[in-house]
Amino acid sequence: MEAIDAIDRNLLRLLRLNGRISNAALAAEVGLSASACLRRVKLLEEAGV
């Protein structure tokens, strides 16, 4: 995985605040499409973050 960028940090912050947030809501908060958001979250999970 590449270095964690500002969007990834924002995703992690939001998930830390609410681990049950929907992917659609998470994507809207960070300004990504739902598919891009899901892909980033999966990459973070696979990297063990």
N, C-alpha and C positions, 0 to 999 in steps of 0.2 A: 504494500500500500504506500502511496505517496504521503508526503507530510500532511498533517492535519491543518486545514486552512480555516479561515474565519467562519465559513458556512458550517463546517464540521463542528467547530467549537460551539456555535450557536445551536446546532442540533443537539449536541450533548448537554448543553445547559438546559434547553427546554425539556429534554427527556429526563434530566435529573429532577426538574421541578414537577413534572407530571409524566411518569412512566407509562400511563395509560392513554396518552394523547393519540388521537387517530393520525394516520399518515397524511390524510387530506389537510387536517388542521396544522400539523407540523410543517407541511410543505408551504401552506399559506403564510405561516409565521416567518419562514426564512426566505420566501420569495422564489421557491422552486416549483417545478411541476411535480405532481404526485409520483410519477415514475422516477424522476431524478432523485427525489427525496428518498424513496424506498431503496434505490440503488446505493446511495451514500450510506444509509443506515446499515444495510447488509454488509457493505465493505467494512464499516467500523466494527460490526459484530465479528466478521471473519478475522479481522486484525486483532481481536481480543480487547478492544477498547471498551 
